Amino acid sequence: MSLVWEGRVYKLKDTAIVTGSNIRLLAAMRTWGMDGTFKVVPQWYQQLFTIHALYRAT
């Protein structure tokens, strides 16, 4: 895994961790799904935000 971005947005610290192969796969997809949650992360995190793409339909 690689840290691809770390910075601040609206005074909140943001970090993006991803593999190079997953970035290439996301770039090739036409549709992404995104979701954010506040309930399942440790208290010292504010939010978990995930990005998903359908790679192969079965």
C-alpha positions in Angstrom: 0.0 0.0 0.0 1.1 3.5 -0.6 0.2 6.9 1.0 -0.9 8.9 -2.1 -2.2 12.0 -0.4 -2.2 13.6 3.0 -3.4 17.1 3.7 -6.1 19.2 5.1 -9.6 20.0 3.8 -11.6 22.5 5.8 -9.1 22.3 8.7 -9.6 18.5 8.9 -6.7 16.1 8.3 -7.3 13.7 5.4 -5.2 10.7 4.3 -5.6 8.5 1.2 -4.0 5.0 1.2 -4.2 2.8 -1.9 -2.2 0.5 -4.1 -0.9 1.6 -7.4 -2.8 -1.3 -9.2 -6.1 -0.2 -7.5 -5.6 3.4 -8.7 -5.2 2.1 -12.3 -8.3 0.0 -12.0 -10.4 2.9 -10.6 -9.1 5.1 -13.4 -10.3 2.6 -16.0 -13.9 2.2 -14.5 -16.8 4.3 -15.8 -18.8 4.2 -12.6 -17.7 4.6 -9.0 -19.6 4.1 -5.8 -18.7 6.0 -2.7 -19.7 5.7 0.9 -18.9 7.4 4.2 -19.6 6.2 7.7 -19.1 7.6 11.2 -20.2 4.6 13.3 -17.6 1.9 12.7 -14.4 3.8 13.1 -12.3 4.3 16.2 -13.1 7.4 18.2 -9.9 9.2 17.1 -11.1 8.9 13.5 -13.8 11.2 12.4 -15.0 9.4 9.3 -14.2 6.5 7.0 -14.8 7.2 3.3 -14.5 4.4 0.7 -14.5 4.3 -3.1 -15.7 1.2 -4.9 -16.0 0.2 -8.6 -17.5 -2.9 -10.2 -14.5 -4.7 -11.9 -16.1 -8.0 -13.1 -19.8 -8.9 -13.1 -20.4 -12.5 -12.3 
